């Protein structure tokens, strides 16, 4: 399963990359929305793991843009955030709260994606 991870914190990206790759995910990571947009020009991921609170363009804006684009609107989004309240976004299939247990990250991603079927 291909996953695009978008998070501005380098330590969080590295942790997620290591954990998810060990569980068989193919991970592309981006430090911000602009890097994510470049990554999305290639083959689409099966899921986007998206931090909401980032400097510059935030995760809400990226989620809105993905939902508005016919090419990416079907790509499910999982929010990875420390924010306790999130507004409703049509393409969001769930939220993983920071801090999370690294050993459970892949399991949580799979469980949230399973609710879509």
Helices and strands as residue ranges (DSSP letters): E 2-6, H 10-22, E 26-30, H 33-39, E 47-50, H 59-68, E 76-81, E 92-97, G 102-104, H 105-114
